[in-house]
Amino acid sequence: MQNFSSVVQKITHGECCRLLLSEKKIQKRVKELGQQISRDYHGCCPILIGVLKGGFVFIADLIRELTIDCEVDFIKISSYGNKKNSSGKIKLNNKLDCQVEGRDIIVVEDIVDSGLSVKFLQKHLSKLKPRTLRFVTLLLKSEMVQQDVNVDYVGFEIPSEFVVGYGLDYSQKLRNLRAVYVLDNEAEKLFD
Ligand code: PRP
């Protein structure tokens, strides 16, 4: 098992992966999204609900780009499946602390892949009677959205490839990379 710095060295040298979104590009886009949300919610105090685990990096950066009052909460969902594919079954792992009824809710996702998580959360949160309910995602796999889902704010549309970094994991690791990378089929070698 390799240590983190040797894995990072391999990744930054393009071994088993390629850079998709640089740290600078992500920061610029997160700032724009923050500005857009601040304009749209001017005079309001939305609750941003981060979807764990993957959404924690994005929400941390996004709220610091907001120029309006906001509250933060987290929801943890997971899909049963293997390392690279979601199985289509979503599990809710915690309850929210906040009262959703009558509030403006913005769900913060790191990635929308099949769209099943968004669809699940849309159904679940709608039952709690928010005043408004919107979704923001850093990454949208546009070709993979087979479901009838609406995402209101999208950072980047990306191709249908396996991505890691900036909150997204490979086997629970690599969430702490500052950029987003596409892993290829040799990715297991990173951890040999
Ligand atoms: C990822 C991601 C989204 C979901 C999107 O979570 O964080 O919540 O998949 O996929 P979908 O559009 O196909 O539903 P994952 O289940 O990998 O858990 P994690 O965030 O804890 O890594």
Boltz pocket constraint, residues with backbone or C-beta under 6 A from the ligand:
constraints:
  - pocket:
      binder: B
      contacts: [[A, 51], [A, 52], [A, 53], [A, 54], [A, 55], [A, 77], [A, 78], [A, 79], [A, 86], [A, 109], [A, 110], [A, 111], [A, 112], [A, 113], [A, 114], [A, 115], [A, 116], [A, 117], [A, 118], [A, 167], [A, 169]]
      max_distance: 6.0
